[in-house]
């Protein structure tokens, strides 16, 4: 939990994919309260790319 708090203090928004949660059998109420649950990671990534962000494959 401390890592999420430190990242948020630095201005980082934390997101998690609802499909990933379901695949890992993690309940929504088990996710830290300040973490945003997105409908799908691919939708979030596409929207960010439309705003000028880039995905750097790793």
SULZI-V205509 format. One record per backbone hydrogen bond with DSSP energy under -1.0 kcal/mol. NH is the residue of the N-H (numbers start at 0). CO is the residue of the C=O. E is the energy in kcal/mol with one decimal. If there is no record, write none. Layout:
# SULZI-V205509
nh-><NH;NH>
co-><CO;CO>
e-><E;E>
This chain:
# SULZI-V205509
nh-><4;5;6;7;8;9;10;11;15;17;20;21;22;23;24;25;29;30;34;35;37;43;44;45;46;47;48;49;51;52>
co-><0;1;2;3;4;5;7;6;35;37;16;17;18;19;21;20;26;27;31;13;15;39;40;41;42;43;44;45;48;47>
e-><-2.0;-2.5;-2.7;-2.5;-2.1;-1.3;-1.6;-2.6;-2.3;-2.7;-2.1;-2.2;-2.6;-2.1;-1.2;-3.0;-1.8;-1.5;-1.9;-2.7;-2.9;-2.0;-2.9;-2.2;-2.5;-2.3;-2.2;-1.9;-1.6;-2.3>
